Amino acid sequence: MFQDLQDLLKEEETSMQADREGVKKALTSTCQEVLGRNKHHHKEWISMETLNMIQETKNEKTAINNSGTRAEKAKAQAEYTEANKQVKKSIRTDKQKYVEELATPGEKLQEKEI
């Protein structure tokens, strides 16, 4: 008798859990279709090439975490390190270009005043 009651309660819990998950999935998918994915706003001076490189480094990091053997992990870590260096270099270059573009109108104005 007691076992039957416990089984009944477990079934109700799992059905409520399944119902909750179904509602959650329906709401989430509908919101994503209507509103779209939440886009991360990046700094305006970062170029699209750099953003693509950042995504590649994220993929490299995932490869590190999914590596099975030590050798695979070491290889993936080396690839990630190199990609990360390239991203940092590209970001520095993008920022330098942005600062120079901001300074150019001020320099031209200063030249006209002199």
Biopython code that builds the backbone (N, CA, C, O; Angstrom):
import numpy as np
from Bio.PDB.StructureBuilder import StructureBuilder

atoms = [
    (1, "MET", "N", (0.829, -1.191, 0.000)),
    (1, "MET", "CA", (0.000, 0.000, 0.000)),
    (1, "MET", "C", (0.875, 1.256, 0.000)),
    (1, "MET", "O", (0.695, 2.156, -0.820)),
    (2, "PHE", "N", (1.835, 1.296, 0.949)),
    (2, "PHE", "CA", (2.704, 2.463, 1.054)),
    (2, "PHE", "C", (3.554, 2.617, -0.207)),
    (2, "PHE", "O", (3.770, 3.733, -0.681)),
    (3, "GLN", "N", (4.029, 1.506, -0.744)),
    (3, "GLN", "CA", (4.842, 1.527, -1.959)),
    (3, "GLN", "C", (4.026, 2.051, -3.136)),
    (3, "GLN", "O", (4.540, 2.816, -3.952)),
    (4, "ASP", "N", (2.774, 1.651, -3.232)),
    (4, "ASP", "CA", (1.911, 2.121, -4.308)),
    (4, "ASP", "C", (1.718, 3.629, -4.229)),
    (4, "ASP", "O", (1.712, 4.314, -5.252)),
    (5, "LEU", "N", (1.560, 4.142, -3.020)),
    (5, "LEU", "CA", (1.387, 5.578, -2.824)),
    (5, "LEU", "C", (2.653, 6.337, -3.239)),
    (5, "LEU", "O", (2.578, 7.392, -3.870)),
    (6, "GLN", "N", (3.812, 5.785, -2.877)),
    (6, "GLN", "CA", (5.073, 6.417, -3.274)),
    (6, "GLN", "C", (5.234, 6.421, -4.792)),
    (6, "GLN", "O", (5.659, 7.424, -5.365)),
    (7, "ASP", "N", (4.904, 5.329, -5.435)),
    (7, "ASP", "CA", (4.993, 5.254, -6.891)),
    (7, "ASP", "C", (4.076, 6.278, -7.549)),
    (7, "ASP", "O", (4.453, 6.915, -8.532)),
    (8, "LEU", "N", (2.877, 6.435, -7.006)),
    (8, "LEU", "CA", (1.927, 7.403, -7.540)),
    (8, "LEU", "C", (2.469, 8.825, -7.406)),
    (8, "LEU", "O", (2.350, 9.627, -8.333)),
    (9, "LEU", "N", (3.063, 9.138, -6.254)),
    (9, "LEU", "CA", (3.637, 10.468, -6.049)),
    (9, "LEU", "C", (4.808, 10.721, -6.996)),
    (9, "LEU", "O", (4.950, 11.825, -7.522)),
    (10, "LYS", "N", (5.645, 9.710, -7.217)),
    (10, "LYS", "CA", (6.777, 9.859, -8.134)),
    (10, "LYS", "C", (6.291, 10.111, -9.558)),
    (10, "LYS", "O", (6.860, 10.933, -10.275)),
    (11, "GLU", "N", (5.238, 9.403, -9.965)),
    (11, "GLU", "CA", (4.681, 9.600, -11.298)),
    (11, "GLU", "C", (4.149, 11.016, -11.455)),
    (11, "GLU", "O", (4.342, 11.643, -12.497)),
    (12, "GLU", "N", (3.478, 11.526, -10.418)),
    (12, "GLU", "CA", (2.953, 12.885, -10.485)),
    (12, "GLU", "C", (4.091, 13.898, -10.558)),
    (12, "GLU", "O", (4.000, 14.879, -11.297)),
    (13, "GLU", "N", (5.167, 13.668, -9.793)),
    (13, "GLU", "CA", (6.318, 14.570, -9.825)),
    (13, "GLU", "C", (6.947, 14.600, -11.206)),
    (13, "GLU", "O", (7.259, 15.667, -11.734)),
    (14, "THR", "N", (7.132, 13.419, -11.792)),
    (14, "THR", "CA", (7.768, 13.378, -13.108)),
    (14, "THR", "C", (6.865, 13.989, -14.166)),
    (14, "THR", "O", (7.358, 14.635, -15.091)),
    (15, "SER", "N", (5.563, 13.803, -14.053)),
    (15, "SER", "CA", (4.675, 14.403, -15.050)),
    (15, "SER", "C", (4.649, 15.923, -14.886)),
    (15, "SER", "O", (4.595, 16.649, -15.879)),
    (16, "MET", "N", (4.687, 16.410, -13.649)),
    (16, "MET", "CA", (4.740, 17.859, -13.436)),
    (16, "MET", "C", (6.058, 18.412, -13.967)),
    (16, "MET", "O", (6.090, 19.480, -14.579)),
    (17, "GLN", "N", (7.136, 17.683, -13.729)),
    (17, "GLN", "CA", (8.454, 18.103, -14.215)),
    (17, "GLN", "C", (8.452, 18.144, -15.743)),
    (17, "GLN", "O", (8.960, 19.090, -16.344)),
    (18, "ALA", "N", (7.879, 17.116, -16.365)),
    (18, "ALA", "CA", (7.824, 17.063, -17.825)),
    (18, "ALA", "C", (6.952, 18.195, -18.368)),
    (18, "ALA", "O", (7.294, 18.817, -19.374)),
    (19, "ASP", "N", (5.830, 18.459, -17.706)),
    (19, "ASP", "CA", (4.960, 19.555, -18.131)),
    (19, "ASP", "C", (5.693, 20.889, -18.038)),
    (19, "ASP", "O", (5.603, 21.722, -18.940)),
    (20, "ARG", "N", (6.411, 21.079, -16.950)),
    (20, "ARG", "CA", (7.156, 22.322, -16.751)),
    (20, "ARG", "C", (8.216, 22.493, -17.833)),
    (20, "ARG", "O", (8.384, 23.580, -18.386)),
    (21, "GLU", "N", (8.931, 21.405, -18.130)),
    (21, "GLU", "CA", (9.958, 21.457, -19.166)),
    (21, "GLU", "C", (9.336, 21.761, -20.531)),
    (21, "GLU", "O", (9.896, 22.527, -21.315)),
    (22, "GLY", "N", (8.188, 21.164, -20.809)),
    (22, "GLY", "CA", (7.511, 21.412, -22.085)),
    (22, "GLY", "C", (7.093, 22.864, -22.232)),
    (22, "GLY", "O", (7.274, 23.465, -23.291)),
    (23, "VAL", "N", (6.536, 23.426, -21.172)),
    (23, "VAL", "CA", (6.129, 24.833, -21.199)),
    (23, "VAL", "C", (7.353, 25.730, -21.362)),
    (23, "VAL", "O", (7.327, 26.695, -22.125)),
    (24, "LYS", "N", (8.418, 25.405, -20.645)),
    (24, "LYS", "CA", (9.649, 26.204, -20.726)),
    (24, "LYS", "C", (10.210, 26.193, -22.147)),
    (24, "LYS", "O", (10.594, 27.238, -22.673)),
    (25, "LYS", "N", (10.258, 25.008, -22.771)),
    (25, "LYS", "CA", (10.767, 24.907, -24.141)),
    (25, "LYS", "C", (9.896, 25.704, -25.107)),
    (25, "LYS", "O", (10.409, 26.401, -25.982)),
    (26, "ALA", "N", (8.573, 25.598, -24.945)),
    (26, "ALA", "CA", (7.659, 26.307, -25.839)),
    (26, "ALA", "C", (7.844, 27.818, -25.720)),
    (26, "ALA", "O", (7.913, 28.519, -26.729)),
    (27, "LEU", "N", (7.923, 28.315, -24.496)),
    (27, "LEU", "CA", (8.113, 29.753, -24.294)),
    (27, "LEU", "C", (9.457, 30.221, -24.841)),
    (27, "LEU", "O", (9.542, 31.254, -25.505)),
    (28, "THR", "N", (10.495, 29.460, -24.560)),
    (28, "THR", "CA", (11.832, 29.842, -25.012)),
    (28, "THR", "C", (11.911, 29.871, -26.532)),
    (28, "THR", "O", (12.429, 30.828, -27.107)),
    (29, "SER", "N", (11.405, 28.835, -27.183)),
    (29, "SER", "CA", (11.489, 28.791, -28.647)),
    (29, "SER", "C", (10.643, 29.891, -29.284)),
    (29, "SER", "O", (11.057, 30.487, -30.278)),
    (30, "THR", "N", (9.469, 30.168, -28.726)),
    (30, "THR", "CA", (8.621, 31.226, -29.262)),
    (30, "THR", "C", (9.287, 32.587, -29.116)),
    (30, "THR", "O", (9.272, 33.398, -30.043)),
    (31, "CYS", "N", (9.864, 32.830, -27.958)),
    (31, "CYS", "CA", (10.550, 34.107, -27.733)),
    (31, "CYS", "C", (11.728, 34.269, -28.683)),
    (31, "CYS", "O", (11.954, 35.360, -29.206)),
    (32, "GLN", "N", (12.476, 33.202, -28.910)),
    (32, "GLN", "CA", (13.620, 33.290, -29.813)),
    (32, "GLN", "C", (13.175, 33.534, -31.250)),
    (32, "GLN", "O", (13.840, 34.261, -31.988)),
    (33, "GLU", "N", (12.057, 32.934, -31.654)),
    (33, "GLU", "CA", (11.556, 33.149, -33.006)),
    (33, "GLU", "C", (11.081, 34.583, -33.183)),
    (33, "GLU", "O", (11.367, 35.214, -34.200)),
    (34, "VAL", "N", (10.356, 35.098, -32.196)),
    (34, "VAL", "CA", (9.774, 36.432, -32.309)),
    (34, "VAL", "C", (10.825, 37.515, -32.085)),
    (34, "VAL", "O", (10.933, 38.453, -32.875)),
    (35, "LEU", "N", (11.593, 37.386, -31.014)),
    (35, "LEU", "CA", (12.538, 38.431, -30.629)),
    (35, "LEU", "C", (13.928, 38.226, -31.194)),
    (35, "LEU", "O", (14.683, 39.188, -31.334)),
    (36, "GLY", "N", (14.278, 37.008, -31.519)),
    (36, "GLY", "CA", (15.631, 36.703, -31.969)),
    (36, "GLY", "C", (16.535, 36.454, -30.779)),
    (36, "GLY", "O", (16.147, 36.669, -29.630)),
    (37, "ARG", "N", (17.740, 36.000, -31.066)),
    (37, "ARG", "CA", (18.698, 35.729, -29.993)),
    (37, "ARG", "C", (19.190, 37.044, -29.420)),
    (37, "ARG", "O", (19.214, 38.063, -30.109)),
    (38, "ASN", "N", (19.580, 37.015, -28.164)),
    (38, "ASN", "CA", (20.129, 38.191, -27.515)),
    (38, "ASN", "C", (21.518, 38.449, -28.086)),
    (38, "ASN", "O", (22.422, 37.624, -27.955)),
    (39, "LYS", "N", (21.670, 39.582, -28.707)),
    (39, "LYS", "CA", (22.948, 39.903, -29.333)),
    (39, "LYS", "C", (23.813, 40.661, -28.347)),
    (39, "LYS", "O", (23.361, 41.588, -27.674)),
    (40, "HIS", "N", (25.061, 40.247, -28.278)),
    (40, "HIS", "CA", (26.019, 40.922, -27.412)),
    (40, "HIS", "C", (26.550, 42.143, -28.156)),
    (40, "HIS", "O", (27.064, 42.034, -29.270)),
    (41, "HIS", "N", (26.420, 43.296, -27.529)),
    (41, "HIS", "CA", (26.907, 44.516, -28.160)),
    (41, "HIS", "C", (28.389, 44.669, -27.865)),
    (41, "HIS", "O", (28.806, 44.734, -26.708)),
    (42, "HIS", "N", (29.170, 44.723, -28.922)),
    (42, "HIS", "CA", (30.608, 44.833, -28.761)),
    (42, "HIS", "C", (31.029, 46.289, -28.904)),
    (42, "HIS", "O", (30.247, 47.130, -29.347)),
    (43, "LYS", "N", (32.223, 46.568, -28.539)),
    (43, "LYS", "CA", (32.753, 47.915, -28.670)),
    (43, "LYS", "C", (32.807, 48.266, -30.151)),
    (43, "LYS", "O", (33.138, 47.425, -30.988)),
    (44, "GLU", "N", (32.483, 49.502, -30.462)),
    (44, "GLU", "CA", (32.355, 49.900, -31.863)),
    (44, "GLU", "C", (33.667, 49.840, -32.629)),
    (44, "GLU", "O", (33.658, 49.746, -33.856)),
    (45, "TRP", "N", (34.776, 49.890, -31.941)),
    (45, "TRP", "CA", (36.061, 49.911, -32.625)),
    (45, "TRP", "C", (36.601, 48.527, -32.947)),
    (45, "TRP", "O", (37.623, 48.411, -33.624)),
    (46, "ILE", "N", (35.946, 47.487, -32.482)),
    (46, "ILE", "CA", (36.406, 46.126, -32.784)),
    (46, "ILE", "C", (35.849, 45.710, -34.145)),
    (46, "ILE", "O", (34.639, 45.751, -34.368)),
    (47, "SER", "N", (36.733, 45.312, -35.044)),
    (47, "SER", "CA", (36.330, 44.953, -36.402)),
    (47, "SER", "C", (35.662, 43.578, -36.426)),
    (47, "SER", "O", (35.773, 42.795, -35.483)),
    (48, "MET", "N", (34.968, 43.310, -37.528)),
    (48, "MET", "CA", (34.291, 42.023, -37.685)),
    (48, "MET", "C", (35.303, 40.882, -37.780)),
    (48, "MET", "O", (35.035, 39.775, -37.312)),
    (49, "GLU", "N", (36.458, 41.146, -38.381)),
    (49, "GLU", "CA", (37.488, 40.111, -38.464)),
    (49, "GLU", "C", (37.942, 39.699, -37.066)),
    (49, "GLU", "O", (38.139, 38.518, -36.781)),
    (50, "THR", "N", (38.102, 40.699, -36.203)),
    (50, "THR", "CA", (38.519, 40.406, -34.831)),
    (50, "THR", "C", (37.436, 39.627, -34.099)),
    (50, "THR", "O", (37.737, 38.698, -33.349)),
    (51, "LEU", "N", (36.176, 39.999, -34.310)),
    (51, "LEU", "CA", (35.078, 39.270, -33.671)),
    (51, "LEU", "C", (35.053, 37.817, -34.138)),
    (51, "LEU", "O", (34.784, 36.912, -33.347)),
    (52, "ASN", "N", (35.333, 37.593, -35.419)),
    (52, "ASN", "CA", (35.404, 36.219, -35.932)),
    (52, "ASN", "C", (36.559, 35.460, -35.292)),
    (52, "ASN", "O", (36.436, 34.278, -34.969)),
    (53, "MET", "N", (37.683, 36.152, -35.113)),
    (53, "MET", "CA", (38.835, 35.523, -34.462)),
    (53, "MET", "C", (38.506, 35.171, -33.010)),
    (53, "MET", "O", (38.927, 34.127, -32.513)),
    (54, "ILE", "N", (37.760, 36.035, -32.336)),
    (54, "ILE", "CA", (37.356, 35.767, -30.953)),
    (54, "ILE", "C", (36.498, 34.507, -30.905)),
    (54, "ILE", "O", (36.660, 33.672, -30.016)),
    (55, "GLN", "N", (35.583, 34.376, -31.866)),
    (55, "GLN", "CA", (34.741, 33.181, -31.913)),
    (55, "GLN", "C", (35.584, 31.929, -32.143)),
    (55, "GLN", "O", (35.307, 30.874, -31.571)),
    (56, "GLU", "N", (36.611, 32.049, -32.979)),
    (56, "GLU", "CA", (37.498, 30.906, -33.215)),
    (56, "GLU", "C", (38.238, 30.509, -31.937)),
    (56, "GLU", "O", (38.420, 29.322, -31.666)),
    (57, "THR", "N", (38.663, 31.505, -31.150)),
    (57, "THR", "CA", (39.352, 31.174, -29.894)),
    (57, "THR", "C", (38.395, 30.496, -28.921)),
    (57, "THR", "O", (38.800, 29.620, -28.156)),
    (58, "LYS", "N", (37.129, 30.898, -28.947)),
    (58, "LYS", "CA", (36.146, 30.223, -28.096)),
    (58, "LYS", "C", (36.009, 28.763, -28.517)),
    (58, "LYS", "O", (35.893, 27.871, -27.676)),
    (59, "ASN", "N", (36.023, 28.531, -29.824)),
    (59, "ASN", "CA", (35.955, 27.155, -30.325)),
    (59, "ASN", "C", (37.197, 26.364, -29.923)),
    (59, "ASN", "O", (37.107, 25.183, -29.585)),
    (60, "GLU", "N", (38.356, 27.019, -29.961)),
    (60, "GLU", "CA", (39.601, 26.365, -29.538)),
    (60, "GLU", "C", (39.532, 25.998, -28.060)),
    (60, "GLU", "O", (39.981, 24.923, -27.661)),
    (61, "LYS", "N", (38.974, 26.885, -27.257)),
    (61, "LYS", "CA", (38.850, 26.624, -25.817)),
    (61, "LYS", "C", (37.931, 25.427, -25.580)),
    (61, "LYS", "O", (38.198, 24.597, -24.711)),
    (62, "THR", "N", (36.860, 25.341, -26.347)),
    (62, "THR", "CA", (35.963, 24.192, -26.240)),
    (62, "THR", "C", (36.689, 22.914, -26.630)),
    (62, "THR", "O", (36.482, 21.865, -26.020)),
    (63, "ALA", "N", (37.541, 23.002, -27.646)),
    (63, "ALA", "CA", (38.319, 21.831, -28.073)),
    (63, "ALA", "C", (39.252, 21.369, -26.961)),
    (63, "ALA", "O", (39.456, 20.168, -26.779)),
    (64, "ILE", "N", (39.817, 22.314, -26.218)),
    (64, "ILE", "CA", (40.676, 21.952, -25.084)),
    (64, "ILE", "C", (39.868, 21.167, -24.062)),
    (64, "ILE", "O", (40.301, 20.122, -23.576)),
    (65, "ASN", "N", (38.694, 21.685, -23.745)),
    (65, "ASN", "CA", (37.864, 21.047, -22.725)),
    (65, "ASN", "C", (37.337, 19.687, -23.163)),
    (65, "ASN", "O", (37.063, 18.828, -22.324)),
    (66, "ASN", "N", (37.192, 19.484, -24.468)),
    (66, "ASN", "CA", (36.659, 18.217, -24.973)),
    (66, "ASN", "C", (37.749, 17.211, -25.327)),
    (66, "ASN", "O", (37.445, 16.100, -25.763)),
    (67, "SER", "N", (39.010, 17.585, -25.145)),
    (67, "SER", "CA", (40.124, 16.690, -25.480)),
    (67, "SER", "C", (40.104, 15.461, -24.588)),
    (67, "SER", "O", (39.818, 15.533, -23.393)),
    (68, "GLY", "N", (40.414, 14.337, -25.204)),
    (68, "GLY", "CA", (40.408, 13.085, -24.457)),
    (68, "GLY", "C", (41.743, 12.742, -23.834)),
    (68, "GLY", "O", (41.810, 12.378, -22.660)),
    (69, "THR", "N", (42.800, 12.854, -24.609)),
    (69, "THR", "CA", (44.114, 12.457, -24.110)),
    (69, "THR", "C", (44.961, 13.686, -23.800)),
    (69, "THR", "O", (44.628, 14.807, -24.185)),
    (70, "ARG", "N", (46.048, 13.450, -23.107)),
    (70, "ARG", "CA", (46.942, 14.561, -22.766)),
    (70, "ARG", "C", (47.575, 15.165, -24.013)),
    (70, "ARG", "O", (47.749, 16.380, -24.106)),
    (71, "ALA", "N", (47.914, 14.312, -24.963)),
    (71, "ALA", "CA", (48.531, 14.800, -26.199)),
    (71, "ALA", "C", (47.566, 15.702, -26.967)),
    (71, "ALA", "O", (47.955, 16.763, -27.455)),
    (72, "GLU", "N", (46.306, 15.274, -27.071)),
    (72, "GLU", "CA", (45.301, 16.093, -27.743)),
    (72, "GLU", "C", (45.114, 17.414, -27.014)),
    (72, "GLU", "O", (44.990, 18.469, -27.637)),
    (73, "LYS", "N", (45.094, 17.347, -25.695)),
    (73, "LYS", "CA", (44.897, 18.555, -24.899)),
    (73, "LYS", "C", (46.067, 19.520, -25.075)),
    (73, "LYS", "O", (45.861, 20.729, -25.183)),
    (74, "ALA", "N", (47.286, 18.997, -25.104)),
    (74, "ALA", "CA", (48.471, 19.841, -25.289)),
    (74, "ALA", "C", (48.448, 20.506, -26.665)),
    (74, "ALA", "O", (48.771, 21.686, -26.797)),
    (75, "LYS", "N", (48.065, 19.744, -27.684)),
    (75, "LYS", "CA", (47.986, 20.294, -29.036)),
    (75, "LYS", "C", (46.911, 21.377, -29.112)),
    (75, "LYS", "O", (47.134, 22.443, -29.687)),
    (76, "ALA", "N", (45.750, 21.099, -28.532)),
    (76, "ALA", "CA", (44.662, 22.075, -28.536)),
    (76, "ALA", "C", (45.052, 23.326, -27.755)),
    (76, "ALA", "O", (44.697, 24.438, -28.145)),
    (77, "GLN", "N", (45.775, 23.149, -26.659)),
    (77, "GLN", "CA", (46.224, 24.286, -25.852)),
    (77, "GLN", "C", (47.192, 25.160, -26.648)),
    (77, "GLN", "O", (47.122, 26.387, -26.579)),
    (78, "ALA", "N", (48.091, 24.534, -27.401)),
    (78, "ALA", "CA", (49.036, 25.294, -28.227)),
    (78, "ALA", "C", (48.298, 26.090, -29.304)),
    (78, "ALA", "O", (48.628, 27.248, -29.563)),
    (79, "GLU", "N", (47.302, 25.468, -29.925)),
    (79, "GLU", "CA", (46.512, 26.160, -30.947)),
    (79, "GLU", "C", (45.741, 27.322, -30.336)),
    (79, "GLU", "O", (45.658, 28.398, -30.927)),
    (80, "TYR", "N", (45.178, 27.104, -29.156)),
    (80, "TYR", "CA", (44.432, 28.162, -28.476)),
    (80, "TYR", "C", (45.349, 29.329, -28.121)),
    (80, "TYR", "O", (44.984, 30.490, -28.309)),
    (81, "THR", "N", (46.530, 29.024, -27.612)),
    (81, "THR", "CA", (47.474, 30.072, -27.220)),
    (81, "THR", "C", (47.840, 30.938, -28.420)),
    (81, "THR", "O", (47.873, 32.165, -28.321)),
    (82, "GLU", "N", (48.113, 30.302, -29.543)),
    (82, "GLU", "CA", (48.465, 31.052, -30.757)),
    (82, "GLU", "C", (47.286, 31.901, -31.233)),
    (82, "GLU", "O", (47.465, 33.064, -31.594)),
    (83, "ALA", "N", (46.087, 31.326, -31.236)),
    (83, "ALA", "CA", (44.904, 32.068, -31.666)),
    (83, "ALA", "C", (44.636, 33.241, -30.732)),
    (83, "ALA", "O", (44.250, 34.319, -31.184)),
    (84, "ASN", "N", (44.838, 33.040, -29.440)),
    (84, "ASN", "CA", (44.602, 34.102, -28.467)),
    (84, "ASN", "C", (45.592, 35.250, -28.662)),
    (84, "ASN", "O", (45.224, 36.416, -28.526)),
    (85, "LYS", "N", (46.840, 34.924, -28.979)),
    (85, "LYS", "CA", (47.838, 35.963, -29.263)),
    (85, "LYS", "C", (47.413, 36.791, -30.472)),
    (85, "LYS", "O", (47.531, 38.016, -30.470)),
    (86, "GLN", "N", (46.919, 36.109, -31.501)),
    (86, "GLN", "CA", (46.479, 36.812, -32.705)),
    (86, "GLN", "C", (45.295, 37.733, -32.411)),
    (86, "GLN", "O", (45.218, 38.841, -32.943)),
    (87, "VAL", "N", (44.375, 37.274, -31.563)),
    (87, "VAL", "CA", (43.220, 38.093, -31.194)),
    (87, "VAL", "C", (43.682, 39.350, -30.468)),
    (87, "VAL", "O", (43.228, 40.451, -30.779)),
    (88, "LYS", "N", (44.569, 39.193, -29.516)),
    (88, "LYS", "CA", (45.060, 40.346, -28.761)),
    (88, "LYS", "C", (45.763, 41.345, -29.676)),
    (88, "LYS", "O", (45.590, 42.556, -29.535)),
    (89, "LYS", "N", (46.554, 40.831, -30.612)),
    (89, "LYS", "CA", (47.254, 41.697, -31.552)),
    (89, "LYS", "C", (46.251, 42.445, -32.429)),
    (89, "LYS", "O", (46.409, 43.640, -32.676)),
    (90, "SER", "N", (45.231, 41.751, -32.893)),
    (90, "SER", "CA", (44.216, 42.358, -33.741)),
    (90, "SER", "C", (43.422, 43.420, -32.979)),
    (90, "SER", "O", (43.092, 44.467, -33.535)),
    (91, "ILE", "N", (43.120, 43.155, -31.726)),
    (91, "ILE", "CA", (42.387, 44.129, -30.914)),
    (91, "ILE", "C", (43.227, 45.388, -30.715)),
    (91, "ILE", "O", (42.710, 46.501, -30.812)),
    (92, "ARG", "N", (44.510, 45.220, -30.440)),
    (92, "ARG", "CA", (45.387, 46.388, -30.283)),
    (92, "ARG", "C", (45.418, 47.217, -31.567)),
    (92, "ARG", "O", (45.366, 48.446, -31.523)),
    (93, "THR", "N", (45.502, 46.534, -32.709)),
    (93, "THR", "CA", (45.531, 47.223, -33.998)),
    (93, "THR", "C", (44.224, 47.972, -34.236)),
    (93, "THR", "O", (44.242, 49.130, -34.655)),
    (94, "ASP", "N", (43.089, 47.319, -33.972)),
    (94, "ASP", "CA", (41.782, 47.952, -34.159)),
    (94, "ASP", "C", (41.639, 49.190, -33.277)),
    (94, "ASP", "O", (41.142, 50.223, -33.726)),
    (95, "LYS", "N", (42.069, 49.084, -32.044)),
    (95, "LYS", "CA", (41.944, 50.210, -31.124)),
    (95, "LYS", "C", (42.839, 51.366, -31.568)),
    (95, "LYS", "O", (42.441, 52.528, -31.490)),
    (96, "GLN", "N", (44.034, 51.048, -32.029)),
    (96, "GLN", "CA", (44.949, 52.091, -32.508)),
    (96, "GLN", "C", (44.340, 52.817, -33.704)),
    (96, "GLN", "O", (44.398, 54.045, -33.775)),
    (97, "LYS", "N", (43.757, 52.069, -34.647)),
    (97, "LYS", "CA", (43.103, 52.684, -35.805)),
    (97, "LYS", "C", (41.960, 53.586, -35.363)),
    (97, "LYS", "O", (41.801, 54.689, -35.885)),
    (98, "TYR", "N", (41.164, 53.122, -34.403)),
    (98, "TYR", "CA", (40.022, 53.886, -33.913)),
    (98, "TYR", "C", (40.477, 55.199, -33.276)),
    (98, "TYR", "O", (39.889, 56.249, -33.531)),
    (99, "VAL", "N", (41.513, 55.143, -32.457)),
    (99, "VAL", "CA", (42.021, 56.346, -31.795)),
    (99, "VAL", "C", (42.574, 57.318, -32.831)),
    (99, "VAL", "O", (42.367, 58.525, -32.716)),
    (100, "GLU", "N", (43.269, 56.811, -33.830)),
    (100, "GLU", "CA", (43.801, 57.675, -34.884)),
    (100, "GLU", "C", (42.681, 58.331, -35.677)),
    (100, "GLU", "O", (42.788, 59.501, -36.044)),
    (101, "GLU", "N", (41.600, 57.587, -35.946)),
    (101, "GLU", "CA", (40.461, 58.164, -36.661)),
    (101, "GLU", "C", (39.787, 59.250, -35.834)),
    (101, "GLU", "O", (39.316, 60.242, -36.389)),
    (102, "LEU", "N", (39.735, 59.079, -34.529)),
    (102, "LEU", "CA", (39.163, 60.111, -33.669)),
    (102, "LEU", "C", (40.048, 61.354, -33.633)),
    (102, "LEU", "O", (39.546, 62.477, -33.572)),
    (103, "ALA", "N", (41.340, 61.156, -33.670)),
    (103, "ALA", "CA", (42.277, 62.271, -33.565)),
    (103, "ALA", "C", (42.385, 63.056, -34.869)),
    (103, "ALA", "O", (42.699, 64.246, -34.833)),
    (104, "THR", "N", (42.141, 62.442, -35.996)),
    (104, "THR", "CA", (42.328, 63.091, -37.292)),
    (104, "THR", "C", (41.501, 64.369, -37.452)),
    (104, "THR", "O", (42.075, 65.382, -37.852)),
    (105, "PRO", "N", (40.190, 64.394, -37.167)),
    (105, "PRO", "CA", (39.438, 65.650, -37.318)),
    (105, "PRO", "C", (39.970, 66.770, -36.410)),
    (105, "PRO", "O", (40.007, 67.930, -36.819)),
    (106, "GLY", "N", (40.369, 66.437, -35.218)),
    (106, "GLY", "CA", (40.922, 67.439, -34.307)),
    (106, "GLY", "C", (42.231, 67.998, -34.819)),
    (106, "GLY", "O", (42.490, 69.194, -34.678)),
    (107, "GLU", "N", (43.051, 67.168, -35.401)),
    (107, "GLU", "CA", (44.324, 67.621, -35.953)),
    (107, "GLU", "C", (44.098, 68.547, -37.138)),
    (107, "GLU", "O", (44.789, 69.557, -37.276)),
    (108, "LYS", "N", (43.135, 68.213, -37.998)),
    (108, "LYS", "CA", (42.835, 69.059, -39.150)),
    (108, "LYS", "C", (42.309, 70.415, -38.700)),
    (108, "LYS", "O", (42.675, 71.443, -39.269)),
    (109, "LEU", "N", (41.461, 70.424, -37.692)),
    (109, "LEU", "CA", (40.919, 71.673, -37.161)),
    (109, "LEU", "C", (42.030, 72.523, -36.568)),
    (109, "LEU", "O", (42.043, 73.742, -36.739)),
    (110, "GLN", "N", (42.940, 71.898, -35.886)),
    (110, "GLN", "CA", (44.056, 72.611, -35.275)),
    (110, "GLN", "C", (44.958, 73.208, -36.356)),
    (110, "GLN", "O", (45.458, 74.321, -36.189)),
    (111, "GLU", "N", (45.173, 72.497, -37.451)),
    (111, "GLU", "CA", (45.990, 73.003, -38.548)),
    (111, "GLU", "C", (45.339, 74.219, -39.199)),
    (111, "GLU", "O", (46.038, 75.153, -39.591)),
    (112, "LYS", "N", (44.001, 74.223, -39.322)),
    (112, "LYS", "CA", (43.290, 75.352, -39.918)),
    (112, "LYS", "C", (43.402, 76.594, -39.046)),
    (112, "LYS", "O", (43.487, 77.705, -39.570)),
    (113, "GLU", "N", (43.406, 76.429, -37.733)),
    (113, "GLU", "CA", (43.479, 77.561, -36.820)),
    (113, "GLU", "C", (44.851, 78.209, -36.850)),
    (113, "GLU", "O", (44.982, 79.405, -36.589)),
    (114, "ILE", "N", (45.858, 77.440, -37.160)),
    (114, "ILE", "CA", (47.230, 77.978, -37.164)),
    (114, "ILE", "C", (47.495, 78.659, -38.448)),
    (114, "ILE", "O", (48.591, 79.181, -38.655)),
]
sb = StructureBuilder()
sb.init_structure("model")
sb.init_model(0)
sb.init_chain("A")
sb.init_seg("    ")
for serial, (resi, resn, name, xyz) in enumerate(atoms, 1):
    if name == "N":
        sb.init_residue(resn, " ", resi, " ")
    sb.init_atom(name, np.array(xyz, "f"), 0.0, 1.0, " ", f" {name:<3s}", serial, name[0])
structure = sb.get_structure()
